[in-house]
Amino acid sequence: MVVFGSFISLAGLLILLFRTASLGGLSPAVVGWVMIPLGLVFTVLGVLRNRRKRAQNGPGPVGNPIQRAKALPRLWKAWRGGKYPELPRSQVVLWVVSLVYLVSPIDILPEFLPVIGVTDDAGVLVWLLSSLSIASGSFLRWEKDHRDPSRGIEAP
């Protein structure tokens, strides 16, 4: 969220500095002055979220990005089989909704708007990838904590 917010603020600043033509009928000054504070809000929320997570001192997700990507099919299978109850149904619904939004031709901000037209899709994609990464990392930790030595299952 911090990176996304910084990106939005930077895009707003660049629009203010270098764009002279209108953006979808809006003045570049209006678009820039809206994007800068919006990006700052996302950045501040991301920093606060990161601080709160660090303060909880709970065990964090494990695994590198490749291990996490390889764990996604196992996560799905365990969740569908009811063996992994730590993944809420609402999270899976949000993943499906975000995938539908990404492939759907209907957008909150149309693609023909330069720069800001793709930011909603970029934001949804960044959220989806980070959410999947965190969930698969937590699943790897769960697998490690719940391995069954009698069946020969080793920690990933």
Steps between C-alpha positions, in 0.01 A plus 500: 500500500793731569643439154163544333435825686843632410438410136168687497655811659793493259265463203298797624816708535616405151160595358522838672848563368487367145142457379334786316210332317181407680457150643158367414356850508668588830772756547846351568521721809180347642614146426845563648370669814255214557755225442771640729295503823329175404840335465614648829194357675581153362863538607410605855247217530765255382755626752244476783404150390865391493561643848195322638616169352848543648351583841301175502827300490318193374666245278512636150466325169788282384650405167646683205279609206561177304412280798191710561391472136548122510295485821191662345358177349553320834335792680199483270473121535530513881248783526249328269541176697435680829847418635614864509237700690724804555413640157164679527246452224475880468868515398444250220192694388708820487763322288234383256340846483839662434575250221162569342563875528842467335368309197172690479467780243311707762731727703461762768758712316482439123823396327486789255592744780879532480694388807204485738304262276721206586559587866183331621598180320856532629375548854273197481783291350749610768247420773418162347864393463599617847194340656570169325865519607414564864235227503733243343780598740263452793394167351867393480538585870181305576630202299828513689324515838251225411724253320441139584827311567319165500403553135845627403380850413788741522487875542523683168 
